[in-house]
């Protein structure tokens, strides 16, 4: 048994309200009261049924948590992170216990000896309560009659302790009443007092311990019992049970759960996917997807290149369709658990590697290279912000959140883009001959990424435009965390935009990603703070990706303030939704502008070498069999192909250990304590090309 104060959100008052909560681990019930006093009297305000419930936390807020059950989401707020942790752990343990426990049927009464034993204990407790009340009453009279101040002070101390003990006994009786729910484990019905003596006991108890109306439920509502004042008459048996659904006894449903988060009427609730099957029950499988014809070459082989260029994607629909897999997954994880080594189900995978997804930062390559063309440091900083914020919408290929493949160690992805206005004909183009993509031209933007570490999972990527003398070097360490109703991905790393001719460098960080509503229809949102800073010019942009509040508010909100030097007032501010439109305003003139509008920005198609020409470690070649199986909606084949890749990685790692061989990266190298950097960036190649000229000048 656990109890304490929490705040609960109410939609009626649209705010937090203090409540006293009692967690009954045995009954699987979280009851709440308007005050601790009402709890001691047994006047319950409402309750949350914990069987098949799901706990959720928000990584952006360390004090709030949610319980989702019975198509409702309840919102709670603790005093601090430690108190939330205490409640969340106890709730998780209770939910897990009731998922594992074998349940009695409602129609089968509990063993008779347990009924009698519990009734005897309640009768004894009530008898002791009667004695205690009489003794305390006599003591109160005696203390009030004392004349000596010292004696009266001592007597008052004893009286205070006695009153405290009296309250504890009353509290114990309430707990015994709640314990009746556990005579028949989880939703079992307890048949209450049937004898005249027991009826007297319950009636004598009621003036001192008030039972909330929700505790007085008759087993046969159609046959009401006699009036309470006829205590000598036989009474209809009372039942104390865990309610079939969570409720509030005196307030509308909107008072205690966020209706905005509720599923449509035709969609099963989140708890449905986490139902604990009765022993021996047969689990129903979801209907297998229809077969999909894969694109073929003239030789009849699967056209893997066409598969990757196909942007169409079958939505997951509701995760309820995969209830057995999701339930198994949830049974292995706890709130806050690192998901790095947890094997996620194949059906949630997006048909591309995480390395290829990082290329989406340059889905609008013209916005990136325009940074160089801006005439002033202020305008260059704003262009960096424009490019950075407008890149995120391109990464979502579907309205439903999916997870890209985890790159294998040493995996590489290469691609390039043609900038608007550049010739499309590649027959007569000049090749750069080196860099990330040696076969692209100096007027094209090239990109390369490598998985430089597996534990921890770190990806490094680099992009450059030779003629514009601009490059971008970055590394990201992804840390995944289970948050109950969502999954949080912390992107730890840094990127650096370098304008080589201007000598300016813009360092930037990355927001966190969240996969929300993982039990229904998943969706992606970004959250956290990002800083873009140029040390050379003193300009700094503070960006906030705002997660959706649990009540009201919009999704995908972002704000940005840009400063220079030590000024505390921003010279430029912007706000909007990163996946649609963001508007900006210049402080000094008051002029407003559209920073970007994605409806007018079509992502540029990246160019990738055919799989037949790729090396064995390049992304599309590595994952081609998994991609083909997913496109064909064959999750079994996709899982098998994925397992073969993972096993090959384990075998290779074991061989390196046996041979005492350390893994060596191909294109990136460690940069001291600051992450990773591309081995031969454009800046280094330009410097190298100038070196012979310097030597000749020195000779002459």
C-alpha positions, 0 to 999 in steps of 0.5 A: 500500500502506498499513499501520498499527495499528487496534483491531477489535471481537470479539464473542467477547471483547466488546471491542476488540483490537489488530491490524496492518492492511495495505491492498492497494489493487491487490488490493482487500483489507484484511488484518489480523495479530495483530502487525506481527511476524506481518505480516512473517512473512505469518501473516494472521489474517483479511481484509476483501474491499473489492469492493462494500464500504461504509464507514460512520462515526458522527457521534457518535464521531470514531474508529470506522468500519465496513466492510460487505460479504458480509453482515457489518459489521466494526467498527474504531477508530482512535486519533483522528479524523485517523487515521480520516480517513486510513484512510477516505479510502484505503478509499474510494479503493480501493473506488471503484477496484475498482468502476470497474476492468474485471475478468478472468474467474477462468477466464482466466489472466493474461498469461504474461510477467507470471507470469515477471516476478513470479516472477523478482522474488521469486527475486531478492528471496529471493537478496538475503535469503539474502546479507543474512542471511549478512552480518548473521550474520558482522557479529554475530560480529565485533561480539561479538568487538570488545574496544574499547568505543568500537569495539563501540558503533559496530559495534552501531549498524551491526548495529542498522541492518543488522537493521532493513534485514533486516526491511524486506527480509523485509517486501518479500518479503511484499508481493511475495507479496501482489502476486501477487493483482494479476497477474490484476486483482481475483479473478484466479487466479495460477498459482504455481511450476511448475518444479523451480527455482521450487519450490526457491525457494518451499520455501527461502523458507518457513522465513523467511517464513511463509505463512498457511493462507489463502494456500495454496489449491489450484486443484483441491482434489480433487487434493491435491499431494504432501507439502511435504517432497518438494521435488524432485517436481513440485507442484500449482500454487498460487493466490494470490487475493482470497477470495470472502468476508471471513473470519477464519482461526482464529476464529469468524465472530462474532469479527469482525463484528457479527452483530446488524447482519446482514440476515435470511437471505432479504434480500440483503446491503448489498453486493448493492445496490452491485455494480459491473456488468461491462461490457456487463451489463444491469441488472435493474429492480425490479418496478414497484409496482401502480397505486393508486386515488387519492381523488376528489371528486364531480366526478371530480377528485383529492381532494388534501385527502384525500391529505394526510389519508391516513396510510397509507404504502407502506413502502420495503421493502428499498432493494435493490429500488432498487439501481441508483438507490442505487448511482448515488447512492453513486457521487456522494458521499464520507464526510462530504460535504454532501448539501444540493445532492445530488439524492436519489431520489424514492422515499424521499420522505415525502408532506409538506413539512418545514415541515409536519413541524415542526408535529409538535412540537405534535401533543400541544397539551394538553401544550404549553399545560399549561406555563402551568398549573403552579404552580411553576418546577420543575413548569413546567420538567418540563412543558416537558421532558414536552412537548418529549420526547413530541413526537418520536414523532409525527413518524414516520408509518412504521417505515421512514425517509423524507425530507420534501420540501425546502421551496421558498423562501418556502413557508408552512404553516399549521394549528391544533389544538383543545385537549381540552375545547374545543367542536368546532363552529366555526360560532359561534366567535370568530376571533382575526383576526390572528396565524398563523391568523386564522380560528382561535379564541383557545382554539385553538393556531395554527402557521405556518412559512416557508422563509426561506432556501434556501442555507443551508436555514433554516426558521422556525416559530411557534405561539401560544395566545391565551387561555393567553398562551403562544407558541413561536418557532423557527428551524432550519438543517438540514445533511445529511452522508453517513456511509456506511451512514447520513445525518446531519442536524445541526439547528442552531437554537434555540426559545423558549417564552414564558409572557407572563403569568409573564415566563418564557422557556425556550430550547431546542436540537434533536437531530441526526437519523440515517437508518440502514441506508440500503442495506437497510431505513432507520430513524430515530434521534436523537442529541446533546445538548439544553439547555432553560434558563430564565434568569428562574428559573435552571432548566436541563435537560440532555438526551442523545439516545443513539444505539444502540451498534454492539454490544448496547444499545437504540435511541431511548434518552434521558436527562434531568437537571434542575438549578436555579441552581449546584447540581450535583445534579439535582432531577429525572432521567428516562430511557427511550425517546423513542418509547415511554415515559420515566420520571422521579424526584424526587431529594428525595422519591425519588418516581417517575412516568411522564413520558410513555407514548406508548401513552396519547397519541394525536396530535391531528389538525391542521386545515389549510385546504382546498387550494382556499383556500390561496395558491399558496405554501402547502405542500400546494398547492405539493407536491400533484402530487408527493404524488398521484404518490407516493400512486399509486406513480408515481415517474416522475410524482413525479420530473417534478413535483418537477423542475418545481418545482425548475426554477421555483425556479431560474428565479425565482432567476435573474430576481431576480439579473438584476433585482437584486432581493433576496428578502424574507420574508413572516412572519419577519425576521432577529433580529440574529445570533441567527437568525429571529423571527416578525414579529407575535408574540402578545407584540407584539400584546398590547403594541400593544393596551395602547399606546392605553390608556397614551396616554389615561392620560398625556393625563388 
